[in-house]
Amino acid sequence: MKCNVSVIDRIIRFILGIGLTTWSIAGGPNWGYIGIYLLITSGWGLCFFYGIFKINTIKELR
């Protein structure tokens, strides 16, 4: 599979993922565990939902 998440998108996902997951572990709402998904997609570079909606944030060089 091809990566569909750009570097800037991955950085934003990583920061939000750390924040949301930490917040949930510290006693915040359960929906904050979505941060785990953000951490996985930032590390892997592939977003399932981007694939469904055919979104690609990586600009191809031509």
Steps between C-alpha positions, in 0.01 A plus 500: 500500500608853429537764768229766486593721799748786454778586744320807638182294542699232681653753741159647582353153550789404729462808721122462523533126559738545791280772650170314469637167620670660800185690586291181492748304709506782756124477548355683203217378277512160334470648150852636551636153430456586132850639553629144468366490143671832430830365634476187286421692183776753567755224539380290211424784257181336381151611604209260452244780469713689247501182292120466513444860391796494256684785674875534457686780677837410345588715200657299221806640328476503122 
